[in-house]
Amino acid sequence: MNMSLKKIFPFLTWLPLVKYTWKDDFIAGITGTIIVIPQAVAFAMIAGLPPIYGFYTAMITPIIAALFGSSYHLISGPTTTSSIVVFAVISKFASPETELEAFISLAIVLSFMAGVIKLIMGLAKMGKLVNFVSNSVVIGFAAGAGILIAFKQLKHVFGIQVPLGSSFYEIVNYIIVHIQETNLYVLTVAVGTLILAFIIKKIKYVSRLYMLIAMVLGSILAILLGGQMHGIETVGAVPSNLPPFKIPNFNFEDMRLLTSGAVTLALLGLVEAVSIARAVALHSHQKLHNNQEFIGQGLSNIISSFFSSYASSGSFTRSGVNYQAGAKTPLSAIVSAVGLMLVVLFFAKYASYLPKPAMGGIILLVGYNLIDFENIKIIIKSSKREFIVLMITLLGTLFLELETALLLGILISLFFYLEKTSKPNIAVLGKNSDDKFINIIRDETTKECPQLKIIRIDGSIYFGAVEGISNYFADLYEENKQQHLLIISNGVNFIDVAGAEWLSREVLKWQKRGGGIYFVGLKIISQDILQNGGFISAIGSENFFKDKYTAISTIYKKLDKNICENCDIKLFGECKKLLYNEY
């Protein structure tokens, strides 16, 4: 098969495997259908959309993502993160309760725009960009989104009519002030469903279906309590039809307003999808292609937007279940989507009886599950900087616009990264009693040569680090203890032009004083920069060495022998030769 054709149509790679794996994929797909039913309803509610749009998104998106993505196990569709971002972005321009048609229209256009951004990033081979969004940002955003989701559901939990468009603070304040208005019937259904979900999740054989079973039992509880007679609202009629083909309402002004939200949605969606795909691939040992995954996610959002679907991403829950259920190829995702189509065609009418308090209870649990307590504990223990990034992102998610919170988290994490790389670790090396070169702070027995200082630089010599490194070298120069300086350069990843210019000036300064600076083990990529820029000739090609012992042997010839003769340390082999008049 032509490789270029497989790049355009990646499903051609795994399609021949289906004849061997179809049974496993079919079972995993049916399992996925059952799992996605309650999630589709819940996520649509989080997004401010009628339940049917959750179903539409779970039908079309996974098929396209499976055909054009790279992961064999990733299941795409409606997710908590994408849903909360959709609601946050669209609710600024339209209310889902008073302007539902406009809200739906904007949500579909937003999906298209996010898809285009994802596709462009994939075609431009920008897959590595997701690496710049740190885990702390993602964990902080997810935790903030989880808290936000939970509090936005409190109106369905307490039966209190919270004003539309209320912020996190306003919701909390309104609930506290109007707590006496709580509908106890509504609260009973919500809390009852939540408790049932917790219990069922602990039961081994049915844990995967905990949301579905809890919602069914919550619905029964609502009926037993009198249902709508006591103010227990249901989700309402759910159309029993497949996603209709409809061209999104491309309005230039709407698209302009949605641009920043689309970028946020695209970036978050890609981070989420690729992270999940990687997590599953650690177990399946599958090789992934980030750029192809970008393309698959982009096409799935674009195409599905023409079938009344809102923005989607990879689902951790459904992807994990898919792998654990024995899926071997992306056929399982397609089977799951087709299975959902059949469910909607023949059983949609039953979804209309779902009580909103029961859904509210389930969504509280969804929000809770978004808070990664284990990783938060690890971050708190291991790194203050990462914890700051996490908390800023979390609090930003609660009190700022979501796109602002995400951008703020990314910028702060990049700032800490740049700040750290601007101060490369510089270790002073000496010989210990075992005749090994080690960092002098690790062993008090280490000794230094009085004429040759040996240091190791761990980090890049680039424009951001030049100031810190130059200050360190200035101190060494002013101390005037050693005339010669040997730099162990294996840990220098790269040198840019600014770093090369500083190096050449620094070498010249030490040479004018009768000493010199020498390099051992400098990487080829750094040598190329120095060579191409003409810095090698300024520094002197004779000052570069492949190994430490050749360097020391050469530098030793330049040392003051009078000092060597009176030196008690006799650090190098050459010193000992001098002691016995062998040199």
Residue pairs with C-beta under 8 A, 6 or more apart in sequence:
1 12
5 12
6 12
6 13
7 292
9 67
9 68
10 67
10 68
10 69
10 70
10 292
10 296
11 66
11 67
11 68
11 330
14 72
14 329
14 330
14 331
17 328
17 329
18 25
18 329
18 331
20 328
21 328
21 329
21 331
22 331
24 326
24 327
24 328
24 332
25 327
25 328
25 329
25 331
25 332
25 335
26 331
26 332
26 335
27 325
27 326
28 322
28 325
28 326
28 327
28 332
28 335
28 336
29 327
29 331
29 332
29 333
29 334
29 335
29 336
29 338
29 339
30 335
30 336
30 339
31 208
31 321
31 322
31 325
31 336
32 75
32 318
32 321
32 322
32 325
32 332
32 333
32 335
32 336
32 339
33 335
33 336
33 339
33 340
33 343
34 208
34 209
34 212
35 208
35 209
35 211
35 212
35 317
35 318
35 321
36 58
36 77
36 318
36 336
36 340
37 212
37 340
37 343
38 211
38 212
38 215
38 362
39 54
39 58
39 78
39 211
39 315
39 317
39 318
40 51
40 54
40 55
40 57
40 58
40 77
40 78
40 340
41 51
41 54
41 55
41 215
41 235
41 351
41 354
41 359
42 54
42 211
42 359
42 362
42 363
42 366
43 54
43 78
43 79
43 80
43 82
43 83
44 50
44 51
44 52
44 53
44 54
44 55
44 57
44 78
44 83
45 51
45 54
45 235
45 356
45 359
45 363
46 80
46 83
46 84
46 87
46 149
46 152
46 363
46 366
47 53
47 54
47 78
47 82
47 83
47 84
47 86
47 87
47 107
47 310
48 86
48 87
48 90
48 91
48 96
48 103
48 107
49 86
49 96
49 103
49 104
49 107
49 310
50 100
50 104
50 235
50 236
50 238
51 235
51 238
51 351
51 354
52 238
52 239
52 344
52 348
53 104
53 107
53 308
53 309
53 310
54 78
55 238
55 340
55 344
55 348
56 243
56 304
56 307
56 308
56 309
57 77
57 78
57 304
57 309
57 310
57 312
58 77
58 78
58 337
58 340
59 242
59 243
59 307
59 309
59 337
59 340
59 341
59 344
60 243
60 300
60 303
60 304
60 307
60 309
60 337
61 76
61 77
61 78
61 300
61 301
61 304
61 309
61 312
62 75
62 76
62 77
62 300
62 333
62 334
62 336
62 337
63 300
63 333
63 334
63 337
64 296
64 299
64 300
64 303
64 304
65 74
65 76
65 296
65 297
65 299
65 300
65 312
65 314
65 333
66 76
66 296
66 330
66 331
66 333
66 334
67 296
67 330
67 334
68 292
68 295
68 296
68 299
68 300
69 76
69 277
69 292
69 293
69 295
69 296
69 297
69 300
69 330
70 277
70 288
70 289
70 290
70 292
70 293
70 296
71 277
71 280
71 281
71 286
71 288
71 293
71 314
71 319
71 330
72 284
72 286
72 327
72 328
72 329
72 330
73 277
73 280
73 281
73 284
73 286
73 319
73 322
73 323
73 327
73 330
73 332
74 273
74 276
74 277
74 280
74 293
74 314
74 319
74 333
75 314
75 315
75 318
75 319
75 322
75 332
75 333
75 336
76 273
76 296
76 297
76 300
76 312
76 313
76 314
76 315
76 333
77 312
77 315
77 318
78 310
78 312
78 315
79 272
79 312
79 313
79 314
79 315
80 145
80 146
80 149
80 366
80 367
80 370
81 141
81 142
81 145
81 268
81 269
81 272
81 313
81 370
82 265
82 268
82 269
82 272
82 310
82 311
82 312
82 313
83 310
84 145
84 148
84 149
84 402
85 145
85 261
85 264
85 265
85 268
85 311
85 402
86 107
86 110
86 111
86 265
86 310
86 311
87 96
87 152
88 261
88 401
88 402
89 110
89 258
89 261
89 262
89 264
89 265
89 402
89 403
90 96
90 103
90 106
90 107
90 110
90 261
91 103
91 165
93 102
93 106
93 254
93 257
93 258
94 102
94 103
94 106
95 103
95 164
95 165
96 103
97 164
98 164
104 308
105 248
105 249
105 254
106 254
106 258
107 310
107 311
108 248
108 249
108 305
108 308
108 309
108 310
109 248
109 249
109 250
109 251
109 254
109 255
109 258
109 305
110 258
110 261
110 262
110 265
110 310
110 311
111 248
111 301
111 304
111 305
111 309
111 310
111 311
111 312
112 248
112 250
112 301
112 302
112 305
113 255
113 258
113 259
113 262
114 262
114 265
114 266
114 269
114 301
114 311
115 266
115 297
115 298
115 299
115 300
115 301
115 302
115 303
115 304
115 305
115 311
116 298
116 302
117 262
117 263
117 266
117 298
118 266
118 269
118 270
118 294
118 295
118 297
118 298
118 301
119 294
119 295
119 298
119 299
119 302
120 298
121 127
121 129
121 266
121 270
121 294
121 298
122 291
122 292
122 293
122 294
122 295
122 296
122 297
122 298
123 291
123 295
125 291
126 291
126 294
127 274
127 289
127 290
127 291
127 293
127 294
128 290
130 270
130 271
130 274
130 275
130 290
132 410
132 414
133 267
133 271
133 410
133 413
134 386
134 389
134 409
134 410
134 413
135 375
136 379
136 386
136 387
136 389
136 390
136 393
136 409
136 413
137 389
137 390
137 393
137 406
137 409
137 410
137 413
138 271
138 272
138 275
139 372
139 375
139 376
139 379
139 390
140 389
140 390
140 391
140 392
140 393
140 394
140 397
140 409
141 268
141 393
141 394
141 397
141 402
141 405
141 406
141 409
142 370
142 371
142 372
143 370
143 371
143 372
143 376
143 390
143 394
143 397
144 393
144 394
144 395
144 396
144 397
144 398
144 405
145 367
145 370
145 397
145 402
146 366
146 367
146 368
146 369
146 370
146 371
147 168
147 367
147 371
147 394
147 397
147 398
148 168
148 367
148 397
148 398
149 363
149 366
149 367
149 370
150 363
150 364
150 367
150 368
151 168
151 171
151 172
152 171
153 360
153 363
153 364
153 367
154 160
154 162
154 171
154 175
154 360
155 161
155 162
155 171
155 360
156 186
156 190
156 356
156 357
156 359
156 360
156 363
157 186
157 187
157 190
157 191
157 357
157 360
157 361
157 364
158 175
158 179
158 181
158 182
158 183
158 186
158 187
158 190
159 181
159 182
159 183
159 185
159 186
159 187
159 231
159 357
160 174
160 175
160 178
160 179
160 181
160 182
160 183
162 171
162 174
162 175
163 170
163 174
166 174
167 399
168 398
168 399
169 399
183 230
183 231
183 232
185 225
185 226
185 230
185 231
185 232
186 230
186 231
186 232
186 357
187 357
188 221
188 225
189 218
189 221
189 222
189 225
189 232
189 355
189 357
189 358
189 361
190 357
190 358
190 360
190 361
190 364
191 361
192 218
192 221
192 361
193 214
193 215
193 217
193 218
193 221
193 357
193 358
193 361
193 362
194 214
194 361
194 362
194 364
194 365
196 213
196 214
196 217
196 218
197 210
197 211
197 214
197 361
197 362
197 365
198 365
200 206
200 207
200 209
200 210
200 213
200 214
201 207
201 210
203 210
206 213
208 321
211 362
211 365
214 358
214 361
214 362
215 354
215 358
215 359
215 362
218 355
218 357
218 358
218 361
218 362
219 353
219 354
219 355
219 358
221 358
222 232
222 355
222 357
222 358
225 232
226 232
227 234
227 355
228 234
232 355
232 356
232 357
233 355
233 356
233 357
234 352
234 353
234 354
234 355
234 356
235 351
235 352
235 354
235 355
235 356
235 359
236 352
237 352
238 344
238 348
238 349
238 351
238 352
239 348
240 344
240 345
240 346
240 348
240 349
241 344
241 345
242 341
242 344
242 345
243 304
243 307
243 308
243 309
244 307
244 308
245 306
245 307
246 306
246 307
246 308
247 306
248 305
248 306
260 403
261 403
263 403
264 402
264 403
264 406
264 407
265 311
267 406
268 313
268 406
269 297
269 301
269 311
269 312
269 313
269 314
270 293
270 294
270 297
270 313
272 313
272 314
272 316
273 293
273 297
273 313
273 314
274 288
274 290
274 293
274 294
274 314
275 314
276 314
276 315
276 316
276 319
277 288
277 293
277 314
277 319
278 288
279 316
280 286
280 319
280 320
280 323
281 287
281 288
283 323
284 323
297 313
297 314
300 312
301 311
301 312
304 312
318 336
322 332
322 333
322 336
325 332
327 333
376 390
379 386
379 387
379 390
380 387
385 416
386 413
388 412
388 416
389 409
389 412
389 413
389 416
392 408
392 409
392 412
393 405
393 406
393 408
393 409
393 412
395 405
396 404
396 405
396 406
396 408
396 409
397 405
397 406
400 408
418 464
421 459
421 460
421 462
421 464
421 465
422 464
422 465
422 467
422 468
423 459
423 465
423 468
424 457
424 458
424 459
424 460
424 461
424 465
424 468
424 469
425 457
425 458
425 459
425 491
426 455
426 456
426 457
426 458
426 469
426 472
427 439
427 440
427 441
427 455
427 456
427 458
428 439
428 440
428 441
428 448
428 453
428 454
428 455
429 437
429 438
429 439
429 440
429 446
429 454
429 455
429 456
429 488
430 437
430 438
430 440
430 446
430 447
430 448
430 454
430 571
431 437
431 438
431 446
431 447
431 571
432 438
432 443
432 445
432 446
433 443
433 445
437 454
437 548
438 446
439 446
439 456
440 446
440 448
447 569
447 571
448 454
448 482
448 569
448 571
449 482
449 567
449 569
449 571
449 572
450 481
450 482
450 563
450 567
450 569
451 482
451 483
451 484
451 559
451 560
451 563
451 564
452 482
452 484
452 485
452 486
452 552
452 555
452 556
452 559
453 476
453 481
453 482
453 484
453 485
453 486
454 485
454 486
454 488
455 485
455 486
455 487
455 488
456 487
456 488
456 490
456 491
457 469
457 487
457 488
457 489
457 491
457 492
458 491
459 465
459 491
459 492
459 493
460 492
460 493
460 494
460 495
460 496
460 499
461 469
461 492
461 494
461 495
461 496
461 499
461 500
461 502
461 503
461 526
462 494
462 495
462 496
462 498
462 499
463 496
463 498
463 499
465 499
466 498
466 499
466 502
469 502
470 502
470 506
473 506
476 482
476 485
477 509
477 510
477 513
482 515
483 510
483 513
483 514
483 515
483 516
484 510
484 515
484 516
484 517
484 518
484 555
484 558
484 559
485 510
485 515
485 516
485 517
485 518
486 517
486 518
486 519
486 520
486 548
486 551
486 552
486 555
487 517
487 518
487 519
487 520
488 520
488 521
488 548
489 519
489 520
489 521
489 522
489 523
489 526
490 520
490 521
490 523
492 522
492 523
492 526
493 523
493 525
493 526
494 523
494 525
494 526
494 529
495 503
495 526
495 529
495 530
496 529
497 529
497 533
500 529
500 530
500 533
500 535
501 535
503 517
503 530
503 535
503 539
504 535
504 538
504 539
506 517
507 516
507 517
507 538
507 539
507 540
507 543
508 538
510 516
510 517
511 517
516 543
516 555
516 558
517 539
517 543
518 543
518 544
518 545
518 551
518 554
518 555
519 543
519 544
519 545
520 545
520 546
520 547
520 548
520 551
521 545
521 546
521 547
521 548
522 544
527 536
527 544
529 535
530 536
530 539
536 544
545 551
545 554
552 572
552 574
553 574
556 572
556 574
556 575
561 578
564 575
564 578
565 578
567 575
569 575
570 576
570 579
574 583
577 583
